[in-house]
Amino acid sequence: MRWRPETSKESSRRSWRQRREARRAAGKKPRKPKHQKACAEQVGSAPSSTIWDMAHHCVKCGRVLTDPNSQRHRVGTDCIKRYGSQARTIHNPEFAAWTARWARAETDRVAQQVKFDAEYQRQHAAYVEALDRWRRVRSGAL
């Protein structure tokens, strides 16, 4: 074998014992933080946005309506033959209340997600710093 001058790469090469000691000194690799996802409060399924306008008296002749089908059509049996159905739908007040609950729950979820994102950014910055230090210790630079 020919003699070669010692290069900087060969002189910086460490023995297996030195590498093992560096790995032991470095310890375990830092854990990467997990990104959390905020969950909205359960508000249930949406009720119908419209409901039937029920009448207890015929809108044409004023008689009292006892049949639920007649109440929905808002006319009695004689008037429905003559004038046809007068059924109509109106806005459901429960739907408006549900929409307000849903909007409040969504606002709370967004606020919670902002907190989670800020915490993740802080944890991620600390993780990058710890990982860099771990790599330097493991390589023997520290």
Secondary structure, DSSP 8 states (H G I E B T S, - for coil): -------HHHHH---HHHHHHHHHHH-S--------------------SEEE---SB-TTT--B--SHHHHHHTS-HHHHHHH-----EEE-HHHHHHHHHHHHHHHHHHHHHHHHHHHHHHHHHHHHHHHHHHHHHHHT--
